[in-house]
Amino acid sequence: MLALAIGAFGLGTTETIVMGLLPQLSSDLHVTIAQAGLLVSGYAIGVTIASPLVAVLTNSFSRRDTLLLMMAIFIAGNACSAIAGGYWFLMAARVLTSFSHGTFYGAASIMAAQLVVPEKRAEALSLVYIGLTLAMILGVPLGTVVAQMTTWRMAFWLICGIGVVALGTMWIWIPQDGKSATPIRLREQFRAMTQPLVVTMMLVSMCTSSSMFSLFTYISPFLQIRTGLTPHVIDGVLLMIGGGLCLGNLLGGRLADWKMLPSCAGLMASVALVQLCLAPGSLHVWSCLVLLFLWGVFIYAPMAPLQTYVVTCSGSAPNIAAVMNQSSFNFGNAIGAWAGGVVVGTRWSYAGLPILAACFAAIGFGLVLLAQYFQSRDATRLHATAKATSAPSEQLHS
């Protein structure tokens, strides 16, 4: 678990570090803040498109070899980011790095789920996701501080170092005879992935990440403009939000192992409410900080449970389900970052970001209710089929 968590920490850091580097990137690369924010979208789109393809190409690899290869790509991509001479070179390097993301999390999700009893799968996956959560708490603020003290390039070199540590620990701790991935039969995989319940829950994943990244991508300028906080104070605020994300990660795992869909519906409603509270034109600093901490708790709690639930519902297609749900998360990241940039460029500016984020959360809430309908319908059909199958045998016995 620890080796996987270190890898997740590195991936989480490189995915989100641009959020804390927007002012430096904008100045050094001579682009606007909104254009710099598209570096988040570029990474997310790369994950969305490449993840299913990489999953198919690595299907015959053992999970150990898959994880090691993904981490090697991760290191190479961040090294290219560190030496990027311009905006488009950096964008290409970000896309290269993104190729490792979905397949790594997909393989790690399956491994974590296999180590525990079914009732503890969401909690086990939350332990892997703790690496991603720690990236929010430590990775992004640390990278921001390093960039402020040196340059943004040094922040990417720091991430390369994390990747080397992750590669080494996985090489040592993950056994050579790691379980091979289940061969992908495309027709069977497609049938499993087009179930209404699976599709709906992947859309929930997309809306959850859109809600998060439409606000979080621009959190530094949002705080500077809405509250007047200085960049050094904002580093502390990012740590505080990261603490909320960590608490939400642990809370979400326990709630999902209790009741998945009702818990998810409650969390999405809570996210929308907190984001609407951030929308008023006049924000007191302390009330804003409390709301952002609660936002961190509620927005991150569904992440690991959604991954576990989609894998469970997919039946015979767990590998591709894990990867496709990661693609859904990252497509949501891209939509959120892009939509946030559009809103920032309007007369609403940064004040409109919480409203946009709340709209995404509200759509996610509605989709969870739809998923509950599909779950009840499928359970009723299964019960009716079982009853019809048992009826002839009962007549024979009579």
N, C-alpha and C positions, 0 to 999 in steps of 0.2 A: 504493500500500500504506500509506503514512504517514497519509494522510487517513482511510483506513478504520480504521487502528489507533487514531487519536485518538478517532474516534467510538466504537470498542469500549472504549476507556479510560473514556470518560464513562458508557457504559451499564453497564460492570462496576462502576464506583464507585457509581452510584445503586442498583444491584441489591443490593450487599452492605454499603453504609455503615451500614445500620440495625444490623448486628451489633456495630459499635463504639459505637453510641449508645444501647444498651438501657437502661443505668442512667439516663441523662439523660431519655430519652423516658418511661420508667416514672415518674420523679419528676414531671416537668413536666405530663404528660398524666393523671396519677393512675390508672395502670393497673399491672398486675403485669408482671414480666419476661416471663412466658410470653405475655401479651396483646401486649406490645410486639413480641415475636418474630413474632407473626402478621402484622406489617407486611411481613415477608419473604415469608410465604406468600401474602398478598394480591397482591403484585407478581407472584409466580410463577404464581398462578392466572390473573391477568390476561393474562400472556403465553400461557399454555396455551390459553385460550379465544379470545382476540382474534387471535392470530397468523395462523391459517388464514383467518379472515374478512378481515383487512386485506390478506393476500396476494392474495385473490381481487379485492378492491376496487381494488387498485393494479396489477392484472395488465396493464392497457393502458398503464401509465406506463413511461417509460424507467427504467433502473436508477438513473441520476443523479437524476431527479426523485423517485423512491421514497426514496432515501437522504436527500435534502434534506428531504422531508416528514416522514420519521421523526425526523430531528434537531430539526425545529421542534416536533413533539409532545413530544419529550424535554425541550426547554427549557421549554415551557409547563407540563408536569407537575411539574418540579422547582421552578418558581416558585410553583406552587400549594402544594407541600409546604412551602416556606419560610414561607408566610404562614398555614399551617393553624392554626385556632384551637382545634381539638380532635382527639381520636383518630380519629373517623370521617371528618372532613374530610381528615386526613392519609392515611387508608386509601384514600379516593376518589382523592386526588391520586396516590398510588402506583399505583393501578390505571390511571389515565390515562397515566402515564409508561410503564407496561408495554406499552401498545399499540404502542410504537415498537420494542420489543426484538426480537421474533422476525423481523419482516420486514426490519429492518436487517441482522441477522446472516445471514439467508437470501440477500439480495441481495449482501452483501459476500462470502459464501462462494462464490457462483457466479462473481463477478468475479475473485476470487483464483485459483480453480481454472483459469479460462480463460487466465490469464497465463503458465502454465508447462506443461511436458510432463506427461502423466498420472502418470509415476513420481514426480513431485515435488509432487503436489497436497497431500498431507498436510503436507509441510514448508512449502509456501506458505501454507496456511491457518493454520498455527501462527504465522506472522509477523503475520497479522491478529489472531489470538488473543493475541499478545503485549501488545496494548493492554488486554485483559481481565486478563491476568496482572499487568501493571503496576498495574492498579487495586487488586489485592490487596496489592501491595508498597507502593505510594505512596498511592493514592487513599483507601483505608479508614483507614490510620493517620493520614494528613494530615487527613482529615475529622474523625477522633476528636480529634486535637490541637486543631483549630480549635474544635470543640464545647466542649472543656474550657476553652479560653482565652476563648471568647465564649459562644455558645449553639449548640444543635443546628441552629437555623434558618440560621445563617451557613454551616454545612456544606453545606446544600442550595443556598444562593446561590453557593457556590464551584463546585458541580457545574453550575449554570446557566452560569457563566463558561466551564467546559470545553466545554459544549455549543455556546456561541457560537463558540469557536475551531474546533471540529470542523465546524460549519456553514460557517464562512468558508473553511477549507481545502478542504472538498469542493466548494464553489462555484467555487473557483479551479482546483483540480487535476483534478477529474473532468471530462472533456470533455463539451461540450454534446451531441454525437452519441452518447452512451452507448447501448449495445445494449439494445434493448427486451426486456422479459420475454417468454418464449415463451407464447403463448395457452394457457390452461388448458382442456382438454377433460375435463370432470368424470369421465366414465366411464373414460377412459384413465388419468387420474390415480388414481382409486380402485383400478383394477386393479393399477397399479404399486405403490401404497402398501400393498396387502394381501398382497403376497408374504410368505411365512413368514420368509424371511431378513431382509427390511426391517423387519417388525414386531418380530422378535426383537432386532435391533440397536437399535431405538428403545427397547425395554424395558431393554436394557443401559445406554443413555444415561440413562434415568430412574433406574435403580438406582445408577449412579455418582454422579449429583448428589444423590440421597437420602442416600447414604452420606456425602458431603461436608458437606451442609448440616445434617444431623442433629447434627453435632458443631460445625461452624464457626459456625453461627448463635449458639451460646451459648458461644463460645470465651472471651470476656472473663470472665463469671462463673465458667466452668469453671476457668480458671487462678487466679482470685482465691480460690476456695473450696478447690480441690484442692492448690494449691501455695503459697498465701499471697502471691502477687506483687501489687504495687501497680499501680494503673491506669497510671502513667507507665512502669513497666517492661513492662507488657503491650503498650504501643505498640511497644516494641522487639521483642517477641516476634512481633507481627503482621508486622513488617518481615521478620523471619527466616523466618516461614512463607511470606510472599510470595516470598522468594528461592527457597524450595523449589518453589513453584508455577511460577515462571519457568523453573527448571531442568527441571521435569517437562514443561512445554510444549515446550521445545526437544527434550528426549529423546523425547517421544511422537511428534513429527513424523518423526524419523529412524527410530524403531523401526517405525512403521506403514508407511513407504515400503519397509521391508525385509520384514516379515511381520506383517500386521495382526492376525489373530485369535490366533495364538500369543502375540504381544506383549501383547495386551489381556488374555488369560487370566492371564498371569504378573503383570501389573500389578494386576489385581483380587485375586489371591491375596495379593500383597504388602501391599496396602491392608488387607485383613482381618487379616493377621497383626500389622501395626503397631498397628492400632486395639485389638486384644485385649491388646497389651502396655501400652496406656494405661489398661486397666481396673482393675488392682489397687488396693486401698484406700489403700495407702501409696505415694506417688509422690515420688521424689527430683527436685528441681527440674531438675538438669542432664540426667538421663536423660529426663525429660519433654520438655525442649527438643529434644534430639536426635531423639526419636521424632516430635515434631511437624514437624520439618524433613523427615524422611523421609516422613512422611504427606503433606506438601505436594507432594513430588516424585511419589509414586506415585498420589495421588488425581487430580492434574491432567493427568498424562501422556496418559490416553486421550481427553481432551475433543475436541481438534481432529481426531485420527484417526477418532473415531466419526462426527463430522459428515461428513468426507470419504467414509467408507465407505458411509454411508447414501445420500448423494447419488449415489455411483457405482453402488450396487446398484439404485437406483430406475429406472435406464434412461431412459425417456422423460419422467420427472417430476422433474427435478432441482430446480426452483424450489420446488414444494410439499414435496418431501422435505426440503430445507434448512430450511424454515419449521417443518414438523412435527417434525423432530428437535429444533429449538430448543424447541418446545412440550413435547417429552418431557423435555428437560433441566429446564425450569422447573416442570413438573408434579412432577418429582422433587425440586426445591427445596422446593416447597410441602409435599410429603409429609414430607420430611426435617425441615423446620422445625416442622411440626405434631407429628410423632411425637416429636421432641426435647422439645417443650414438654410433651407428655403424660408422658414419662419423668421430666422435671425435677419434675413435680408428684406423683410417687410416692415411696415410701420409698427407691427407688434414687437419686433426685435426680441430681446431675451425674455421679456415678460410673457411672451406667448408660448415659450417652451413647456412650462408645466401644464398648460391647457392641452397642447398637442400630446404630451405624454399621457395625460388622463384619458384622452380619446382612445389611444391605443389600448390602455388598460380596460376601458369599458367594452371595447370590442372583444378583448380576450375573455372578459367575464361572460358575455353572451355566448361565446363559443364553448365555454365550460358547461353552461347549461344545456347546450345542444349535445355535447358529449355525454352528459348524464342521460339524455333521452336515448341516444344510440346504445349506451351501455344497458339500460333497462330493456330496450327492445331486443337486443341480442340475448340477454338473459332469459327473456320470455320465450323466444324462439328455441333456445337450447332446451329449456324445460319442456316445451311442447313436443320437441323431437324425441327427447328421452322418454316422455310419457307414451308417445305413439309407438316407439320401438318396444317398450316393455309390455304393451297391451297384448300383442299376439302370443307372447310366451305365457302370460297369465291365463289366456284362454286355453292354451294347450294343457297347462297344469290342471285346469278345472275339468 
